Amino acid sequence: MARNNPKNLPHFRSLDELVEFFDTHDLGEYWNQMPEAHFEVDIKRKTHLFALDVDLAVKLTEIAKSRHISSEALINAWLREKIQSP
């Protein structure tokens, strides 16, 4: 059921108070009182997907885990080494 009289957003002394308030209140009831946010997004990184044989993917994952890095970081490091070698 829609409310005819919107609730006024209380004043918060800290970010923690604001977070605590919205943990127990519906943001939708205060939406029209929220300030408009403006920000720029400049995404330059692109992701490229390549198919791997299952056995290679499994082995890569094992090696990456043993080195405490992501599979993506391991693959990028190995490809950089290979491409930069004469």
C-alpha positions in Angstrom: 0.0 0.0 0.0 1.4 3.4 -1.0 1.8 6.1 1.6 0.4 9.5 0.9 2.7 11.4 3.3 6.4 10.6 2.9 8.6 10.2 5.9 11.3 12.8 6.5 14.9 11.5 6.4 16.5 11.9 9.8 19.9 13.7 10.2 22.8 11.4 10.7 26.0 12.3 12.6 28.1 9.6 11.0 28.1 7.2 8.1 27.7 4.4 10.6 24.4 5.9 11.8 23.2 6.1 8.2 24.1 2.5 7.5 22.5 1.3 10.8 19.3 3.2 9.9 19.0 1.7 6.5 19.7 -1.8 7.9 16.2 -1.6 9.4 14.4 0.8 7.1 13.2 0.7 3.5 15.3 3.0 1.3 12.3 3.3 -1.0 10.4 5.3 1.5 13.1 8.0 1.4 14.2 7.7 -2.3 13.0 11.2 -3.3 15.0 12.8 -0.5 18.3 11.3 -1.6 20.8 13.6 -3.3 21.4 13.0 -7.0 24.8 11.3 -7.6 27.1 12.3 -10.5 30.2 10.4 -11.4 32.2 9.5 -14.5 33.2 6.0 -15.5 36.3 5.5 -17.6 36.6 1.8 -18.4 39.7 1.1 -20.4 40.4 -2.5 -19.5 38.9 -5.1 -21.8 38.5 -8.8 -21.1 39.1 -11.4 -23.8 37.9 -14.9 -23.4 39.8 -17.9 -24.8 38.7 -21.5 -24.7 41.1 -23.9 -22.9 41.1 -27.6 -22.8 39.7 -28.9 -19.6 42.9 -30.6 -18.5 44.9 -27.4 -19.1 42.4 -25.4 -17.1 42.5 -27.8 -14.2 46.4 -27.8 -14.2 46.5 -24.0 -14.4 44.1 -23.7 -11.5 46.2 -26.1 -9.4 49.5 -24.2 -10.2 47.8 -20.8 -9.5 46.5 -22.0 -6.1 49.9 -23.4 -5.1 51.4 -19.9 -5.9 48.5 -18.1 -4.1 47.5 -16.1 -7.2 44.6 -16.2 -9.5 44.5 -18.3 -12.7 44.1 -15.1 -14.6 47.3 -13.6 -13.1 49.3 -16.8 -13.8 48.1 -16.9 -17.4 48.9 -13.3 -18.0 52.4 -13.6 -16.5 53.2 -16.7 -18.6 52.0 -15.1 -21.8 54.0 -11.9 -21.1 57.1 -14.0 -20.6 56.5 -15.9 -23.8 55.7 -12.8 -25.9 58.6 -10.8 -24.5 61.2 -13.6 -25.1 63.2 -13.2 -28.3 
